[in-house]
Amino acid sequence: MTPIKILLLSMPLVWYVNLWLGFVFDIGLSEDVIGEEAGNLPLSANHHKSL
């Protein structure tokens, strides 16, 4: 597998883990992490398309 495919496959996993941690611990910081991940996804997708 190419590194790009691995990255694309791991992104949802990271997002779900952050979401799960937010539910389990109910920490405000986890919401900020989820927001950053969601904000980075479109940028990453556009970057991969340009390649």
Secondary structure, DSSP 4 states (H G I P E B T S, - for coil): --HHHHHHHHHHHHHHHHHHHHHHH--HHHHHHHHHHHHHHHHHHHHHHH-
